[in-house]
Amino acid sequence: MPPNPPGPEHSPKAQGCGDAPVLDADALSRLHALDPDGSRGFFKQLLTAYEASLTRHLARLAPSDVGSVEFRVAAEVAHTLKSSSASIGALVFSAACARLERAGKVGNSDDFVPALAAVRAEGDRVVVAVRDMLQI
């Protein structure tokens, strides 16, 4: 892994989302600053743990029939991913999780279906971006 996280010009970008970064460069820099020379492997360990958690939780939202995803389960998954995603700089994804959490708690299918679709799509982009950073 390179000694520094990518700068804004190299931040992982969301496909089809213009110039919106999937992972915020400032957030990544703050995390990297906790182990600037990489000797403790903190940055890589953090991203590895996040990627494993993200993949596991997104699988709970993956049934092809949206109707089979329970509101309560989706709200729990979204709540779990919201803060950790914000802390690693997946800000668009964190906001999508917040919308899904609200829709799942209320049980409003009109809001739930598009919120679930947004979490699935942005979640997939975050997985790719994190894996790219980890060079998996």
Phi and psi in degrees as a GROMACS rama.xvg file:
@    title "Ramachandran Plot"
@    xaxis  label "Phi"
@    yaxis  label "Psi"
@TYPE xy
-63.0988  153.705  PRO-2
-65.202  -24.9056  PRO-3
-123.586  148.782  ASN-4
-67.7917  160.416  PRO-5
-62.8755  145.298  PRO-6
-75.0018  176.205  GLY-7
-54.2521  -32.391  PRO-8
-73.7029  -14.5013  GLU-9
-117.892  9.7203  HIS-10
-62.0372  141.981  SER-11
-57.0333  133.331  PRO-12
-108.064  148.593  LYS-13
-79.3  130.226  ALA-14
-69.6748  135.909  GLN-15
76.5048  4.76027  GLY-16
-114.979  30.2085  CYS-17
62.4177  -131.344  GLY-18
-98.1054  9.13393  ASP-19
-67.5661  121.768  ALA-20
-72.4281  143.168  PRO-21
-71.9837  -40.6854  VAL-22
-121.479  126.444  LEU-23
-69.6293  125.223  ASP-24
-62.5424  -36.2015  ALA-25
-65.4205  -42.2618  ASP-26
-63.5955  -42.8633  ALA-27
-63.5331  -39.1868  LEU-28
-64.4595  -41.0374  SER-29
-62.6654  -41.3355  ARG-30
-66.5363  -43.5278  LEU-31
-62.4408  -33.4388  HIS-32
-63.6716  -19.4316  ALA-33
-71.0082  -19.4796  LEU-34
-148.473  67.6754  ASP-35
-57.5142  -35.0292  PRO-36
-92.1262  -3.48075  ASP-37
75.8394  7.05299  GLY-38
-65.4627  -26.7906  SER-39
-93.1971  -10.1073  ARG-40
69.7116  19.8493  GLY-41
-58.5103  -49.147  PHE-42
-59.3833  -46.9513  PHE-43
-67.4097  -40.4786  LYS-44
-62.4434  -42.1185  GLN-45
-62.8644  -49.0716  LEU-46
-65.208  -35.5945  LEU-47
-64.9518  -45.9437  THR-48
-64.1513  -42.5366  ALA-49
-62.5794  -45.7328  TYR-50
-60.3039  -42.1518  GLU-51
-64.4123  -44.7077  ALA-52
-64.8867  -45.7495  SER-53
-59.7708  -47.1766  LEU-54
-61.1758  -44.6333  THR-55
-62.5369  -45.3394  ARG-56
-71.9491  -37.4172  HIS-57
-63.5118  -32.0646  LEU-58
-61.6972  -29.2899  ALA-59
-70.243  -18.3899  ARG-60
-103.263  9.21848  LEU-61
-91.0372  -8.61159  ALA-62
-51.6365  138.436  PRO-63
-66.1515  -28.1002  SER-64
-89.8788  106.078  ASP-65
-54.9347  -33.6824  VAL-66
-64.1268  -18.3193  GLY-67
-87.5831  -5.64299  SER-68
-86.4358  117.058  VAL-69
-74.5298  143.038  GLU-70
-54.4398  -47.738  PHE-71
-61.2425  -44.6912  ARG-72
-63.6087  -45.42  VAL-73
-62.4165  -41.1022  ALA-74
-63.8448  -40.4208  ALA-75
-64.6272  -45.9704  GLU-76
-62.1236  -46.7892  VAL-77
-61.3708  -42.1399  ALA-78
-62.0007  -43.585  HIS-79
-62.2491  -42.4601  THR-80
-82.7394  -22.2683  LEU-81
-56.8524  -54.0726  LYS-82
-72.8189  -44.5272  SER-83
-63.7989  -35.2999  SER-84
-67.5261  -41.2466  SER-85
-63.269  -38.8867  ALA-86
-68.2492  -27.3236  SER-87
-93.4095  -0.554924  ILE-88
98.5542  10.1374  GLY-89
-86.3155  69.8028  ALA-90
-70.9063  -40.2242  LEU-91
-64.8976  -42.1265  VAL-92
-65.2945  -42.3115  PHE-93
-59.5729  -42.1631  SER-94
-65.5684  -38.299  ALA-95
-64.4294  -38.3306  ALA-96
-63.273  -40.4015  CYS-97
-61.4569  -41.8659  ALA-98
-64.8534  -42.4294  ARG-99
-66.2949  -39.732  LEU-100
-59.577  -46.953  GLU-101
-61.6084  -46.9142  ARG-102
-64.395  -38.5058  ALA-103
-67.7933  -37.7082  GLY-104
-68.1452  -38.3367  LYS-105
-77.6044  -30.2426  VAL-106
77.3377  29.71  GLY-107
-94.0637  107.555  ASN-108
-67.9054  -25.6173  SER-109
-63.3232  -37.1791  ASP-110
-87.2953  -32.3217  ASP-111
-64.9536  -46.8839  PHE-112
-60.7422  -50.6149  VAL-113
-68.1774  -32.3  PRO-114
-66.7701  -41.1117  ALA-115
-64.0975  -43.358  LEU-116
-61.3138  -40.5282  ALA-117
-65.6173  -41.2277  ALA-118
-65.7697  -42.9255  VAL-119
-60.8913  -48.7745  ARG-120
-66.3201  -49.4072  ALA-121
-69.3419  -34.8632  GLU-122
-60.311  -41.2144  GLY-123
-62.1778  -40.03  ASP-124
-66.5987  -37.4977  ARG-125
-66.7352  -42.5154  VAL-126
-56.963  -47.208  VAL-127
-61.5119  -45.2483  VAL-128
-63.534  -42.4568  ALA-129
-67.2097  -43.7409  VAL-130
-62.6973  -37.6406  ARG-131
-61.8561  -41.1072  ASP-132
-67.0064  -34.2251  MET-133
-81.8129  -10.2938  LEU-134
60.1264  43.6165  GLN-135
